[in-house]
Amino acid sequence: MRLNKIFDGIAFRISVSIAVVVAVATASVGWITLREERKTLEEELQNKGVYLAELTAHHVTEPLLYEERHTIFSILKGSMKSKESLIVYAEVYDKNRELVVKAYKNEEFRKMKLPPFSFEDSMLNTDIREDDNLPVYHLSLPIYEEALGTIGFLRICITKEFLYGTLENVKQKLYLLAAAVIFIGIALGLWMARRVLKPILILNNGVKRVGDGEVGVEIPVVGEGEIKELALSFNKMSGKLKELIDDIRAAQENLVRTEKLYAIGEFSAGVAHEIRNPLTSIKMLLQALEHKKQALSGKHFGIIQGEIDRIDRIIKRFLAFTRPWKTEKKDVNINNVLEEVISLTRPKMEQSAIRLDRKFSSAQPVIKGNSDALKQVFINIVLNALQAMDDEGGRLSIETTTHNGTLSAIFKDTGIGIPEKNLKNIFDPFFTTKDDGTGMGLALTYAIVNEHSGKINIKSTPKIGTKITVELPL
């Protein structure tokens, strides 16, 4: 990961670009230099070969006039005797184009086959040809005597061995020079890239720190021109951003405080409203009995007891919402929980002529949670669905699926649906459209699902039905 970060850095890319440019430039200069050096050495070797051929022709002129073959042979061998001698093969012809003598430096050149040549062309000047197979030059020239004119011809071969040796030395020196230039160039390129990019790297580090939440950070102002102005602008922006975030945090804290007070007020008003109704019923009953001068009967006690039980249920739901399920979580098979919920609610379904369709995941989805709390969630959802279809019956489908580490429990009903204006308030405490509802069922459901790190979504169309999806992490 760290290597990828280095390779993706602009400093590395610029350094590599500089290194490539230096290497290519050095290689190009070296190749041109080597080519020109080879051309120069070849011309020098050819000139030296012509000189040796003319010198050898001059030495064999007199022995050729007197047909002293042994002397000619000795002269030719003598020109090849030295280890550094360029001549490796020689032939002397008389004026009738007949071979007089031939000599060679060693056995390697004994069976050398010289390319054909024109004696007529050789009578005019020195002919130089390059061998196609061996590293030699072939030179042909006339042997000339002022009084007699052309008295014969000389053909010699000069080796390129020393030319290749010289080129190899030059090549090695060029390699060393190129390596030194490339190394120095890369080092200078890295230094220059680092120096030029240092302000940008500092700025990039500052941006990362701000991105990580360290607002108000200031970076050293380095560089010149636009880079320096950019660093100053960054420090100014960072300072203003810190001031702005501090103001937002202060406003947020004040808003949260206000929201808390508002929520407490709403809760208090809701609880007071819900409790006031049964208390009002009890008060009215007692006032009526007092007015009629009647004593409390068993029937009256039953009414009072029912209203007190109602108050008790309201308080229990209120406490359940304010202190949602914090018990220990264990492995829970959602399919099993839903089976229990169906068993509990089936009499209500049969009574209301509601058909049940269920399709549970074969993967046996297991989550970490509280079985009783989740059962309460699903009972609330199912009972709401049954109440929405209570008048004319309908169909309820329950399905469980798993995807990407998430369990989805999907409930669909064909009830009266929920108006769009009520959907946004459906999970608010004490919000209800039912005459006998407390408005705490779905609020408690939402709290339990949230406690399980899940999500609950509702989609509803009036007169068509409602779809509720509960998503829980596997």
N, C-alpha and C positions, 0 to 999 in steps of 0.2 A: 504494500500500500504506500509506504514511504517512498520507495523507488519510483512508483508511478507518479507520485506527486512531484518528485524531482524532474522526471523526464517531461512532464507536462508544463513545467515552469518556463516562463519566457526567457529567463536568464540562460537556462540550459539550451533552449532552441537557438538563441542568438549566438551563444558560444559555439554550438555545433555548426551553425551557418558560417561563422567566421573561420572555423577550422577547415570546413570543406572548401571554402573559397581559397584559403591559403594553400591547402594541399593541391587543389586543381591548378592554381597558378604556378606553384612550384613544379608540379609534374609537367605542365605545359612548357615552362621555361627550360626544364631539364631535357625534355624530349627534343625541343628545337636546338638546344646547345649540342646535344649528342649527335643529332643529324648533321649539323654544320661541321662539327668536329670530324665526323666520319668522312664527309665530303672533302674536307681539307686534307685529311690524312691520305685518302685515296689519290687525290691529285698529287700530293707530295711523293707517294709511293710510285706512281706512274712516271713522274719526272725523274725520280731516282733510277727507275728501271730503264728509262731511255738513256740516261747517262751511262749506266753500267753496260748496256747493249752497245752503245757507240764506242765506249772504251775497249770492250772485249773485241769488237770488230776491228778496231785499230791494231790491237795486239796480234790478231791472227792474219792480218793482211799479208805480211811477208812470208810466214810459213805456208800460207795458202798458195802464194805464187810459186814457191819451190816444192809444193806438194809434200810438205813435211807433216805427215799425219800425226806422228807421235808428238811433235811440238805443239800442234794445234790441240791435241787431246790434253797435254799437260797444262796448256794455258786455260782451257775450259775447266779442268779439274781444280786448278789453282784458284779460279774465281769462286769455286764452291767449297773450298777447303775450310774456311772459317765457319764457326758455329753460327755466327750472326749473319752469314752470307745470305743475300736475298735470292740469288740464282740457285735453282734446284734442278734445272734441266737445260741442255743446250744442244743445238745441231748446227753444223756448218755444211753448206752446199757450195759446189763449184758453179761456174758461170753457165754450165749446161744443165743445171738443176738436179745434179746428181749428189746424193748424200756422201759427204767426205768423212765426217767424224760426228759422233754423238757422245754425250757424257751426262751423267746424272749424279745427284748428291748422295743418294742412298737407295736401297732396294725399293723403298716406297714409291719412287718415281721411275723405276726401271722400265715398266711397261706402260708408261704414260703415252696416251694417244693425243697427238696435237691436232687441232682442228685444221681442216684444209685452208690454204691461203693462196692468193694470187701473186705469183712472182712479178708479174707486170706492175701490180700496185706497189709491191715492196721496192721496186726500182725507183720509185719516186720519193717515198718518205717512210718513216717508221710506222708500222701497223701494230696497234694495241687491241687485244681482245680479252674478254673475261671468260674464264672457263665455267661451263654450266654445272660441272660436277665437283670440281676440286677448287680449293681456295687459292687460285693462282691467276696471274696475268700472263698471256702469251704475247711476246713482242717479236716482230719480224722486221728486218731492215737489210739493205744491200751493203756488201763489203766493197768499198770504193777505193780505187787507186788513181791518182790524178792523171798519170800518163796513159794508163790502160782502161780507165773507166771502171765499170762494175765487173769485178772478177769473181763474185760469189754472193752468197746470202747467209745471214746468221739468224737463227731462231732460238730464243731463250724463254724460260719460264721463271717468273719471280713469285715467291710465296707471299701470301697475305698473313702468315702466322704472326709476324711481328705487328702488323696492323691491328689484328684482333686483340693481341696482348695489350697494345697501347689503348685501344678502345675500352677494353675491360678495366684497365686502370682508371681511365677517365670516368667510366660508368660508376665504379666504386666510389670515386671522389664525389661524383654528382649525387649518388645515393646518400652519402654521409652529409653532404651540404644540404640536400633536400630535407633529410631527417632533422638536421639542426634548425633549418628555416621553419619547418612545420611545427616543431616543438616550441620554438621561440614565438612563432606566430600564434599558436594556440594559447600559450601562456599570456601573451599580450592581449589576445582577444578576450580571454576569460577575465583578465584584470580590467580591461576597458568596459566589457559588458557589465561586470559587477559594479564598477564605478558609476557608469551611466545609469544602471538600473537600480542602484541602491536607494535613491529617493522613492522610486516607484514601489520597491519592496517594502520600505518603511510605511508608505501610504497604504499598501495592501494589508499589512499587518494591523494597522490602525482600523481599517474598515472591518477586518475580521473580528477584532475586539469589540467594536461597536455592535456588529452582528450577533455576538455572543452575549450581548446585554450590558457591556461595560461602557455605558454612556458617559459622556463628558471627558473621554480620554483625549489626551493631546500627544501629538507625535513630534519628534525633532524636525525643525525646519532646515532641510539641507537642499543642495542643488541651487540652480540659478534659473532665472526667467520664469517660464510657465510652470515648471515643476515646483519652484519655491512658492509661487502664487497659489498653486493647488494645495500645497501643504498648509498654508495660512488659512485658506478657505475651509479646509477640512477641520482644522482646530476651531475655527469660528462656528462652523456648522455643528460640530460635536458639542460645543458649549451651549448653543441655543437648543439643541436637541435634549440635552440634560435638563435645561430649564423647563422646556415644554413637557417632558415626561414627568418631572417633579410636580408641575401644575396639574397634569392629568391624574397622577396618583392621588394628589390631595383631593381633587374633585371626585375621583372614584371612591375614595374612602368616605367622603362626605355623602356621596350618593348611596353607597352601601349602608351607611348608618341610617340614612333617611329611609331606604328600602326596608331595613330591618324594623324600624319603628312603624312603618306603614303596614308591614306584614303582621307585626304583633297586633296592631290596631284591627286589621282585617280578621285575624284569627279570633281576637277577643270579641269583635262584633258578631262573628259567625257563631261562636260558642254561646254567646249571650242570647242570640236570636233563637238558636235551636233549643236551649234550655228554657227560655222564656215561655215557649208554647206549652210544654207540659205543666210548667208552674202555673201558667194562666188558667189551664184547665182545672187544676187542683184548687186554685183560689176561687174560681167561679163556682165550683161544686160546694166548697165550704161556705161561701157567701149565701148560696141558695138555701142550704140547709139551715144556716143561722137565721135567714129571713123567714123561713117557714117553721122555725122552732122545732126542727126534726133532728133526731139522733142519727149517727153514722150507722148504716146497715152493712151487711156483708157485701152487698152489691157495690156500695160506695167505697168500701175498703178495696174491693177488686179494681175499681177504676183508678183509685189513688195509687195502688200497687203497680198497675200497668204503666202509669205516667212516670213513676219513680224508676221503673225498669228501663223506660225509654230514655230518661236522663242518664242512667248508668251506661246504656249502650253508646250514647253520644260521647260521654267522657272517655269510655274505653277506646272508641275509634280515634278520638282526638289524641289520646296518649299514644296509641299505636302509630299514628302519623308523626308525632313529634319525636318519638323514640322508636324508629323503625327497627326491623329485625337485625340485631347485632350478634345473634348467637353464632356458635361455631359452625363453619360450613364443612360439609362432607360431600362425598361423591353421590350425585343424584341422577338417576335415570329418568329423563323427562317423560319418556313414553309411559313408564309406570305411574308417574304422578298424574298424567292426563287420564290414564285408565281409572284411577281412584276418583278423579273429578267427574268423569262420565258416570261412574257408578252412583255417585252422590246426587247428581242432577238428572239422572234418567227418569225417575218418576215424574218430575216436572215436565220433561220433554214429552213423555207419553200422554200426560194429562192435557198438554197443549197441542197434541197432534203434530209434533215437530220431528222431521226425519233427520237422522244423524248420518253424515258421511265422514269417515275417518281414514286417513292415509298416513301411517306412521313410518318413519325412516327405519329401514332394516339394519342400520348401523348401530342401533341401540345407543343414542347420543347421551353421553354422561358429562355433567358439569360439576363444578364446585359450588355448592349452594346449600340453602336451608330448605328442606323438603316441605315443611309446614308453611313457610312464607310463600314459596312458589305455588303451593296448592291454593293458598288464599288468592294469589294473583289470578290463576286460571279460573277459579270459582267465580270471582268478580266479573271476569270477562264473559264467561258462559252465561251467568245469570242475567247480565245486561242484554246479551244477545237473545235469550229466551223471552225477556220482558218486551224486547222490541218486536217480537213475533207472536206475542201472546194472543192477539185478537183473532187472527186468521190462520195460525199455524205457519209452517214454512220449512226451510231446510238449513241446517247448521253443518258446516264442514270444518273439521279439525285436521291439520296436517303438520308434520314435522319434517324438516329437511336440514342437511348439513352442507356447508360450502365454505371453503377457505378458513377453517377453524372456527366457524360460527354456526350455532344452532338457531334455527328459525321455527317458532311455533306460530302457525297461521290459523286464524279463526275468521270464518266468513259466514255471515247470516243474510237472510232475505227479508230483514225487518224493515221498519219505517225509515231507517237511516237517521243521520244527524245533520241538521242545517249547517251550512258552511260558516255562518256567523258564530256558531257555538263550538266549532272544532278547536279554535285557539284557546278556549277556556276549559276544555273538557277535563284537564288534569288539575285545575285549580281547586283548592280546598273549599268546601261548602257550595261549589257550583253544581246545581242540579236542575233538571227540568221536570223532575217527578214530584208529585204532590207529597209523597211520603218519604222522599229521599233525604239523606243528610249531606250529600255532596262530598263524602269522604272516601267512598269506595275506590274510584279511579285515582284519586290523589294518593291513597295508600298504595295502590297498585304501582303507580309511577315510582314512588319512593322505594319500594321493594326491588323493582327491576333495576333502578339506578344503583342500589346497594350491591347488586350482583354484577355491576359493571356492564349492564346491558342497555338496550334501547327498546322503546315501544313506539310504534307508528300506527296511526289511524287514518284510513281513507274511507270516506262515506259519501253515498249519493242518496238524497232523499227519495223515498218510495221504491228504492232498488235494493239497498242493503249496505252493510258495513264490513270492512276488512280490517282486522287488527293483527299486527305482526309483532311478536316479541322476539328480539334477538339477544342471545346470550353466548358468551365465549365458551368454547368447548374446553 
